Amino acid sequence: MALNSLAIDIMLPALQQIGASLGVENENHRQYVITAYILGFGGGQLFFGPISDRFGRRAPLVAGLIIYVAAVAAAAIAPTFAVLLACRA
């Protein structure tokens, strides 16, 4: 749960620079990064809940962390805003 807070709070101060770097013209569209993350995090719980009931907690937790780290790495090098949104979701 600490990663959830960290993932949002660490990028909020840089949201303006992220949008400028990726060529987002409308300032309000920069906020889609936060929306995409919250939707992705909430949607993931719909899948990992039943999976953890079936296989236990450890294996799905490790798999989820691996997926999370891969998505963070992809988001860090995202060439376009659309790719960034897909990685955050």
Secondary structure, DSSP 8 states (H G I E B T S, - for coil): -HHHHHHHHTTGGGHHHHHHHTT--SGGGGGHHHHHHHHHHHHHHHHHHHHHHHH-SHHHHHHHHHHHHHHHHHHHT-SSHHHHHHHH-
